[in-house]
Amino acid sequence: MTGLRILVVASEAIPFSKTGGLADVVGALPRALKRRGCDVRVVLPFYRGTREMELAFEPCLEDLPVEINGEVLPADVLCAPMEDEVPCYFIQRDDLYDRGHLYGTVEGDYPDNALRYTYFCRAVFSMCQAFAHAPDVFHCHDWQTALVPAYLRHLYGVSPLFRRSRSLLTLHNIAYQGDFPADAFPQTGLPETFFSVGGMEFWGKVNFLKAGLVTAHLLNTVSPTYSREILTQEMGYGLEGVLAGREAALHGVLNGADYDDWDPGRDPYLPTRYGPDSLEGKQACKIALLQELGIDEGRAQKPLFGMISRLTSQKGVDLLVEGLEEIMAMGANFILLGDGEERYKTPLDGLAEAFRGRFSFCYGFDTGLAHRIQGGIDFLLMPSRYEPCGLNQIYSMRYGTVPVVRATGGLKDTVRAFSPATQEGTGFLFDSYDAQAMVEAVGKAVDLYADRKLVDRVRRNCMEQSFTWDRAAEEYIRLYRTLVNPDRGAKEASRDR
């Protein structure tokens, strides 16, 4: 039992709101922390989509005073439990959060996002003051909450309530930084000196993420490899110099997977459930998937590749467009599920037409279909330019689906190259970010598929892997203890090396 008081501050969390993997993390990690004895609570904005869930939101505070732009703008605070009875608080101010989307529309980000998340960060402290609740650690996530460490350092840390509080900022994707015009700085209420090279000024703009990078007591990324990659010019997105100055405070903690949702032995979306000792069920899922998506059932004995992804350059979609014809020439079949940048839709539609009956392109996203693809494909392709952690490769392994990935970020940390000689490993990796390297890795997978015994061996290797949130929670607790009790944290870190 840890007794640590942790306030998780985030802009989204399942089941209340989601645009990406951040929501999965914030929805799962607090539950694992609570199982380890932490007093963990979560605070989120109260979006329109959250309201429309029609859950039993209880009013906690009314007319909470929040100071911004030199005036007091009140907020209400609601509460509803997450799974496992983790308390979740919601900052309600409808002119800021009662909108159709979280951060913007297809036309672009909301123009007042700087105000929306400045207000949210200030409201977090107002709420804590109203509850007389002082967290041991404010665990913040991404640029939307990165002003919390800055406020703790420059405004609230002098308060008797917060003088022992510390902050941890988790970086889920450093490419998203919260850049805004310089005239957004005064509304933060931070000291004028903080709009500087040593503060949140960045090429004449304000940069919310930088504010957190220079003020948070500790930083972490969502995989160990990504924590090293963002120190480079290629992966640091302009902040590598700032991070180099905080390298001693930067850690990598690999995300976990929620195996309650992703388990082929009890997945309600699969037509046939299966496990390591009943792999024939996977072939049944494959045949059902081919039928569902109009792929020639006569090709059921051919290797089936899949990709479940946002259509962005980060995810390597440009490599897929360039290399798909060579992949199809190997005799493979392919399924792609995803939405994103419109510039990829036309060429992918063209490829689906050219390879009708062998390549299925499903534009959009469907949770059930994502599960059926994981259950039915033989290989999952993730040719990412960079990948802070990645979850699909972790899910795929539990489904006996062999990952073919670029060796970057969390993909490198979770997938081990399969050796036919030793029969050890879980997938296929390639290093260079180019289509030919990807095609060569796919070719190795196609060659392996001809040997049924080796295919079953690597599938079972995959299904034996376990990337649980309980493991991740233990690593976070060590970081929290480093903040709250530096001597104890240092001893534990030394012991675990």
For each residue, the residues with C-beta under 8 A, 3 or more apart:
1: 36 37
2: 36 37 38 477 480 481
3: 37 38 39
4: 37 38 39 136 137 477 480 481 484
5: 38 39 133 134 135 136 137
6: 30 33 38 39 40 41 135 136 137 139 480
7: 40 41 42 43 124 128 133 135 137 138 139
8: 26 29 30 40 41 42 43 139 141
9: 42 43 121 124 138 139 140 141 145 148
10: 13 22 26 42 43 44 140 141 142 144 145
11: 17 22 44 45 102 103 117 120 141 142 144 145
12: 16 17 18 19 20 22 23 26 44 102
13: 10 16 17 18 23 26 27 42 44 82 88
14: 17 18 23 24 26 27 28
15: 27 53 82 83
16: 12 13 44 47 49 50 53 80 88 90
17: 11 12 13 14 23 44 45 47 49 50 102
18: 12 13 14 23 24
19: 12 22 23 102 103
20: 12 23 172 310
21: 24 25 172 222 255 389 391
22: 10 11 12 19 25 26 141 142 172
23: 12 13 14 17 18 19 20 26 27
24: 14 18 21 27 28 255 258 391
25: 21 22 28 29 141 170 172 222 255
26: 8 10 12 13 14 22 23 29 30 42 141
27: 13 14 15 23 24 30 31 82 83 258
28: 14 24 25 31 32 256 258 469
29: 8 25 26 32 33 256 469 472 473 476
30: 6 8 26 27 33 34 40 41 42 82 86
31: 27 28 34 35 82 83 84 86 469
32: 28 29 35 36 256 468 469 470 472 473
33: 6 29 30 36 38 40 473 476 477
34: 30 31 37 38 40 84 85 86
35: 31 32 84 470 473
36: 1 2 32 33 470 473 474 477
37: 1 2 3 4 34
38: 2 3 4 5 6 33 34 477 480
39: 3 4 5 6
40: 6 7 8 30 33 34 86
41: 6 7 8 30 86 87 88 89 133 135
42: 7 8 9 10 13 26 30 82 86 87 88 89
43: 7 8 9 10 88 89 90 91 124 127
44: 10 11 12 13 16 17 50 88 89 90 91
45: 11 17 90 91 96 97 116 120
46: 50 51 57 78 90 91 92 93 97
47: 16 17 50 51 97 98 99 102
48: 51 52 97 98 99 100
49: 16 17 52 53 102
50: 16 17 44 46 47 53 90
51: 46 47 48 57 98
52: 48 49
53: 15 16 49 50
54:
55: 80
56: 80
57: 46 51 78 79 80 90
58: 78 79 80
59: 62 76 77 78 79
60: 77 78 79 89
61: 64 76 77 127 130 131
62: 59 76
63: 74 75 76
64: 61 74 75 76 77 123 126 127 130
65: 72 74 126
66: 72 73 74 75 119 122 123 126
67: 70 71 72 73 122 126 189
68: 71 73 115 118 119 122 187 189
69: 186 187
70: 67
71: 67 68
72: 65 66 67
73: 66 67 68 93 119
74: 63 64 65 66 93
75: 63 64 66 91 92 93 119 123 126
76: 59 61 62 63 64 92 93
77: 59 60 61 64 89 90 91 92 127 130
78: 46 57 58 59 60 89 90 92
79: 57 58 59 60 87 88 89 90
80: 16 55 56 57 58 88 90
81: 85 86 87 88
82: 13 15 27 30 31 42 85 86 87 88
83: 15 27 31 86
84: 31 34 35
85: 34 81 82
86: 30 31 34 40 41 42 81 82 83
87: 41 42 79 81 82
88: 13 16 41 42 43 44 79 80 81 82
89: 41 42 43 44 60 77 78 79 127
90: 16 43 44 45 46 50 57 77 78 79 80
91: 43 44 45 46 75 77 97 120 123 124 127
92: 46 75 76 77 78 97
93: 46 73 74 75 76 96 97 119 123
94: 97 98
95: 98
96: 45 93 112 115 116 119 120
97: 45 46 47 48 91 92 93 94 116
98: 47 48 51 94 95
99: 47 48 102 110
100: 48 105
101: 104 105
102: 11 12 17 19 47 49 99
103: 11 19 109 110 113
104: 101 107 108 109 110 113
105: 100 101 108 110
106:
107: 104
108: 104 105
109: 103 104 113
110: 99 103 104 105 113 116
111:
112: 96 115 116
113: 103 104 109 110 116 117 178 180
114: 117 118 178 180 184 187 206 208
115: 68 96 112 118 119 184 187
116: 45 96 97 110 112 113 119 120
117: 11 113 114 120 121 143 144 145 147 178 208
118: 68 114 115 121 122 147 184 187 188
119: 66 68 73 75 93 96 115 116 122 123
120: 11 45 91 96 116 117 123 124 144 145
121: 9 117 118 124 125 145 147 148 151
122: 66 67 68 118 119 125 126 147 151 189
123: 64 66 75 91 93 119 120 126 127
124: 7 9 43 91 120 121 127 128 138 145 148
125: 121 122 128 129 148 151 155 156 162
126: 64 65 66 67 75 122 123 129 130
127: 43 61 64 77 89 91 123 124 130 131
128: 7 124 125 131 132 133 134 135 161 162
129: 125 126 132 159 161
130: 61 64 77 126 127
131: 61 127 128
132: 128 129 161
133: 5 7 41 128
134: 5 128 161 162 164 165
135: 5 6 7 41 128 138 165
136: 4 5 6 164 165 166 480 483 484
137: 4 5 6 7 165 166 167 168 480 483 484
138: 7 9 124 135 148 149 152 165 166 167 168
139: 6 7 8 9 167 168 170 476 480
140: 9 10 145 146 148 149 167 168 169 170 212 216
141: 8 9 10 11 22 25 26 144 145 169 170 172
142: 10 11 22 145 146 170 171 172 173 176 209
143: 117 146 176 177 178 207 208 209 212
144: 10 11 117 120 141 178 208
145: 9 10 11 117 120 121 124 140 141 142 148 169 212
146: 140 142 143 149 150 169 178 208 209 210 211 212 213 216
147: 117 118 121 122 150 151 188 190 208 211 212
148: 9 121 124 125 138 140 145 151 152 167 212
149: 138 140 146 152 153 167 169 211 212 215 216 217
150: 146 147 153 154 188 190 194 200 211 212 215
151: 121 122 125 147 148 154 155 156 190
152: 138 148 149 155 156 157 162 165 166 167 215
153: 149 150 157 215
154: 150 151 157 190 191 194 215
155: 125 151 152 158 189 190
156: 125 151 152 159 161 162
157: 152 153 154 162 163 165
158: 155 163
159: 129 156 162 163
160: 163
161: 128 129 132 134 156
162: 125 128 134 152 156 157 159 165
163: 157 158 159 160
164: 134 136 484
165: 134 135 136 137 138 152 157 162
166: 136 137 138 152 217 218 483 484
167: 137 138 139 140 148 149 152 212 215 216 217 218
168: 137 138 139 140 216 217 218 219 220 476 479 480 483
169: 140 141 145 146 149 212 213 216 218 219 220
170: 25 139 140 141 142 219 220 221 222 253
171: 142 174 209 219 220 221 222 230 388
172: 20 21 22 25 141 142 221 222 388 389
173: 142 176 388
174: 171 177 209 221 230 235 236 237 239 388
175: 237 314
176: 142 143 173 209
177: 143 174 202 207 208 209 210 237 239
178: 113 114 117 143 144 146 207 208 209
179: 202 205 206 207 208
180: 113 114 184 205 206 207 208
181: 184 205 206
182: 185 195 201 204 205 206
183: 186
184: 114 115 118 180 181 187 188 206
185: 182 188 190 195 200 201 206
186: 69 183 189
187: 68 69 114 115 118 184
188: 118 147 150 184 185 194 200 206
189: 67 68 122 155 186
190: 147 150 151 154 155 185 194 195 199 200 211
191: 154 194
192: 195
193: 196 199
194: 150 154 188 190 191 199 200 211
195: 182 185 190 192 199 200 201 206
196: 193 199 201
197: 201
198: 214
199: 190 193 194 195 196 210 211 214
200: 150 185 188 190 194 195 206 207 208 210 211 214
201: 182 185 195 196 197 204 205 206 207 210
202: 177 179 205 206 207 210 238 239
203: 238
204: 182 201
205: 179 180 181 182 201 202
206: 114 179 180 181 182 184 185 188 195 200 201 202 211
207: 143 177 178 179 180 200 201 202 210 211 239
208: 114 117 143 144 146 147 177 178 179 180 200 211 212
209: 142 143 146 171 174 176 177 178 212 213 239
210: 146 177 199 200 201 202 207 213 214 239 242
211: 146 147 149 150 190 194 199 200 206 207 208 214 215
212: 140 143 145 146 147 148 149 150 167 169 208 209 215 216 219
213: 146 169 209 210 216 219 239 242 243 246
214: 198 199 200 210 211 242 245 246
215: 149 150 152 153 154 167 211 212
216: 140 146 149 167 168 169 212 213 219 249
217: 149 166 167 168 249 483
218: 166 167 168 169 249 251 479 482 483
219: 168 169 170 171 212 213 216 243 246 249 250 251
220: 168 169 170 171 227 250 251 252 253 479
221: 170 171 172 174 224 226 227 230 250 251 252 253 388
222: 21 25 170 171 172 226 252 253 254 255 388 389 410
223: 226 227 252 253 254 255 388 389 390 409 410 413 414
224: 221 227 228 252 253 254 413
225: 228 229 252 408 409 410 412 413
226: 221 222 223 229 230 235 252 386 387 388 389 409 410
227: 220 221 223 224 230 231 250 251 252
228: 224 225 231 232 252
229: 225 226 232 234 235 386 408 409
230: 171 174 221 226 227 235 236 237 239 240 243
231: 227 228 235 236 240 243 244 247 250
232: 228 229 235 236 240
233: 236 240
234: 229
235: 174 226 229 230 231 232 240 386
236: 174 230 231 232 233 239 240 241 243
237: 174 175 177 230 240
238: 202 203
239: 174 177 202 207 209 210 213 230 236 242 243
240: 230 231 232 233 235 236 237 243 244
241: 236 244 245
242: 210 213 214 239 245 246
243: 213 219 230 231 236 239 240 246 247 250
244: 231 240 241 247
245: 214 241 242
246: 213 214 219 242 243 249 250
247: 231 243 244 250
248:
249: 216 217 218 219 246
250: 219 220 221 227 231 243 246 247
251: 218 219 220 221 227 479
252: 220 221 222 223 224 225 226 227 228
253: 170 220 221 222 223 224 472 475 476 479
254: 222 223 224 389 410 413 414 467 472 475
255: 21 24 25 222 223 389 391 394 410 467 472
256: 28 29 32 467 468 469 470 471 472 473
257: 262 391 394 395 398 467 468 469
258: 24 27 28 261 262 469
259: 262 263 398 466 468
260: 263
261: 258
262: 257 258 259 267 371 374 395 398 399
263: 259 260 266 267 398
264: 267 270 273 274 275 281 282 285 374 375 398 399 400
265: 273 274 275
266: 263 273
267: 262 263 264 270 273 371 375
268:
269: 367 368 371 372 375
270: 264 267 273 274 285 371 372 375
271: 284 285 288 372
272: 281 284 285 288
273: 264 265 266 267 270 281
274: 264 265 270 278 279 280 281 282 284 285 375 400
275: 264 265 278 281 463
276: 279 400 459 460 463 464
277:
278: 274 275 281
279: 274 276 282 283 400 456 459 460
280: 274 283 284
281: 264 272 273 274 275 278 284 285
282: 264 274 279 285 286 375 376 399 400 459
283: 279 280 286 287 300
284: 271 272 274 280 281 287 288
285: 264 270 271 272 274 281 282 288 289 372 375 376
286: 282 283 289 290 300 304 376 377 378
287: 283 284 290 291 297 300 376
288: 271 272 284 285 291 292 372 376
289: 285 286 292 293 295 304 335 372 373 375 376 377
290: 286 287 293 295 296 297 299 300 304 333 376
291: 287 288 297
292: 288 289 369 372
293: 289 290 335 360 362
294: 357 360
295: 289 290 299 304 333 335 357 358 360
296: 290 299 357 358
297: 287 290 291 300
298:
299: 290 295 296 302 333 357 358
300: 283 286 287 290 297
301:
302: 299 331 332 333
303: 331 332 333 378 379 445 446 449
304: 286 289 290 295 332 333 334 335 376 377 378 379
305: 327 332 333 334 335 377 378 379 380 381 404 442 445
306: 334 335 336 337 373 374 376 377 379 380 381 401
307: 320 334 335 336 337 338 380 381 382
308: 337 338 370 373 374 380 392
309: 312 315 317 336 337 338 340 382 392
310: 20 314 315 338 339 340
311: 315 317 338 339 340 341 344 345 348
312: 309 315 317 340 341
313: 316 317 318 341 385
314: 175 310 384 385 386 387
315: 309 310 311 312 338 340 382 383 384 385
316: 313 319 320 382 383 384 385 406 433 438
317: 309 311 312 313 320 321 340 341 344 348
318: 313 321 322 344
319: 316 322 323 383 433 434 435 438
320: 307 316 317 323 324 336 381 383 438
321: 317 318 324 344 347 348 351
322: 318 319 435
323: 319 320 326 327 435 436 438 439 442
324: 320 321 327 328 334 351 355 359
325: 328 329 351
326: 323 329 330 435 439
327: 305 323 324 330 332 334 439 442
328: 324 325 331 332 334 355 358 359
329: 325 326
330: 326 327 442 443 446
331: 302 303 328 446
332: 302 303 304 305 327 328 442 446
333: 290 295 299 302 303 304 305 358 359
334: 304 305 306 307 324 327 328 355 358 359 360
335: 289 293 295 304 305 306 307 359 360 362 373 377
336: 306 307 309 320 348 359 360 361 362
337: 306 307 308 309 362 364 365 366 369 370 373
338: 307 308 309 310 311 315 362 363 364 365
339: 310 311 363 364 365
340: 309 310 311 312 315 317 344
341: 311 312 313 317 344
342: 345 346
343: 346
344: 311 317 318 321 340 341 347 348
345: 311 342 348 349 363
346: 342 343 349 350
347: 321 344 350 351
348: 311 317 321 336 344 345 351 352 361 363
349: 345 346 352 353 361
350: 346 347 353 354
351: 321 324 325 347 348 354 355 359 361
352: 348 349 355 356 359 360 361
353: 349 350 356
354: 350 351 359
355: 324 328 334 351 352 358 359
356: 352 353 359
357: 294 295 296 299
358: 295 296 299 328 333 334 355
359: 324 328 333 334 335 336 351 352 354 355 356
360: 293 294 295 334 335 336 352
361: 336 348 349 351 352
362: 293 335 336 337 338 366 369
363: 338 339 345 348
364: 337 338 339
365: 337 338 339 370
366: 337 362 369 370
367: 269 370 371
368: 269 371 372
369: 292 337 362 366 372 373
370: 308 337 365 366 367 373 374
371: 262 267 269 270 367 368 374 375
372: 269 270 271 285 288 289 292 368 369 375 376
373: 289 306 308 335 337 369 370 376 377
374: 262 264 306 308 370 371 377 380 392 395 396 399 401
375: 264 267 269 270 274 282 285 289 371 372 399 401
376: 282 285 286 287 288 289 290 304 306 372 373
377: 286 289 304 305 306 335 373 374 380 401
378: 286 303 304 305 401 402 445 449 455
379: 303 304 305 306 401 402 403 404 442 445 449
380: 305 306 307 308 374 377 392 393 396 401 402 403 404
381: 305 306 307 320 404 405 438 442
382: 307 309 315 316 387 390 392 393 403 404 405 406 411
383: 315 316 319 320 405 406 430 433 438
384: 314 315 316 387 390 405 406 408 409 411
385: 313 314 315 316 406 408 433
386: 226 229 235 314 408 409
387: 226 314 382 384 390 405 406 408 409 410 411
388: 171 172 173 174 221 222 223 226 409 410
389: 21 172 222 223 226 254 255 409 410
390: 223 382 384 387 393 394 405 409 410 411 414
391: 21 24 255 257 394 395
392: 308 309 374 380 382 395 396
393: 380 382 390 396 397 403 405 410 411 414 415 427
394: 255 257 390 391 397 398 414 465 467
395: 257 262 374 391 392 398 399
396: 374 380 392 393 399 401 402 403 462
397: 393 394 400 401 402 403 414 415 426 427 462 463 465
398: 257 259 262 263 264 394 395 462 463 465
399: 262 264 282 374 375 395 396 463
400: 264 274 276 279 282 397 459 460 462 463
401: 306 374 375 377 378 379 380 396 397 459 462
402: 378 379 380 396 397 418 426 427 428 445 455 458 459 462
403: 379 380 382 393 396 397 411 415 426 427 428 462
404: 305 379 380 381 382 427 428 429 438 441 442 445
405: 381 382 383 384 387 390 393 411 412 415 427 428 429 430
406: 316 382 383 384 385 387 411 429 430 431 433 438
407: 411 412 429 430 431
408: 225 229 384 385 386 387 411 412
409: 223 225 226 229 384 386 387 388 389 390 412 413
410: 222 223 225 226 254 255 387 388 389 390 393 413 414
411: 382 384 387 390 393 403 405 406 407 408 414 415 429
412: 225 405 407 408 409 415 429
413: 223 224 225 254 409 410
414: 223 254 390 393 394 397 410 411 465 467
415: 393 397 403 405 411 412 426 427 429
416: 424 425 426 427
417: 425 427 428 429
418: 402 423 424 425 426 427 428 448 458 461
419: 422 423 424 425
420: 423 448 451 454
421:
422: 419 425
423: 418 419 420 454 457 458 461
424: 416 418 419 461
425: 416 417 418 419 422 458 461
426: 397 402 403 415 416 418 458 461 462 465
427: 393 397 402 403 404 405 415 416 417 418 458 462
428: 402 403 404 405 417 418 441 442 444 445
429: 404 405 406 407 411 412 415 417 441
430: 383 405 406 407 437 438 440 441
431: 406 407 437
432: 436 437
433: 316 319 383 385 406 437
434: 319 437 438
435: 319 322 323 326 438 439
436: 323 432 439 440
437: 430 431 432 433 434 440 441
438: 316 319 320 323 381 383 404 406 430 434 435 441 442
439: 323 326 327 435 436 442 443
440: 430 436 437 443 444
441: 404 428 429 430 437 438 444 445
442: 305 323 327 330 332 379 381 404 428 438 439 445 446
443: 330 439 440 446 447
444: 428 440 441 447 448
445: 303 305 378 379 402 404 428 441 442 448 449
446: 303 330 331 332 442 443 449 450
447: 443 444 450
448: 418 420 444 445 451 454 455 458
449: 303 378 379 445 446 455
450: 446 447
451: 420 448 454 455
452: 455 456
453: 456 457
454: 420 423 448 451 457 458
455: 378 402 448 449 451 452 458 459
456: 279 452 453 459 460
457: 423 453 454 460 461
458: 402 418 423 425 426 427 448 454 455 461 462
459: 276 279 282 400 401 402 455 456 462 463
460: 276 279 400 456 457 463 464
461: 418 423 424 425 426 457 458 464 465
462: 396 397 398 400 401 402 403 426 427 458 459 465
463: 275 276 397 398 399 400 459 460
464: 276 460 461
465: 394 397 398 414 426 461 462
466: 259 471
467: 254 255 256 257 394 414 471
468: 32 256 257 259 471 472
469: 28 29 31 32 256 257 258 472 473
470: 32 35 36 256 473 474
471: 256 466 467 468 474 475
472: 29 32 253 254 255 256 468 469 475 476
473: 29 32 33 35 36 256 469 470 476 477
474: 36 470 471 477 478
475: 253 254 471 472 478 479
476: 29 33 139 168 253 472 473 479 480
477: 2 4 33 36 38 473 474 480 481
478: 474 475 481 482 489 492 493 496
479: 168 218 220 251 253 475 476 482 483 489
480: 2 4 6 38 136 137 139 168 476 477 483 484
481: 2 4 477 478 484 485 488 489 492
482: 218 478 479 485 486 489 490 492 493
483: 136 137 166 168 217 218 479 480 486 489
484: 4 136 137 164 166 480 481 489
485: 481 482 488 489
486: 482 483 489 490
487: 490 491
488: 481 485 491 492
489: 478 479 481 482 483 484 485 486 492 493
490: 482 486 487 493 494
491: 487 488 494 495
492: 478 481 482 488 489 495 496
493: 478 482 489 490 496 497
494: 490 491 497
495: 491 492
496: 478 492 493
497: 493 494
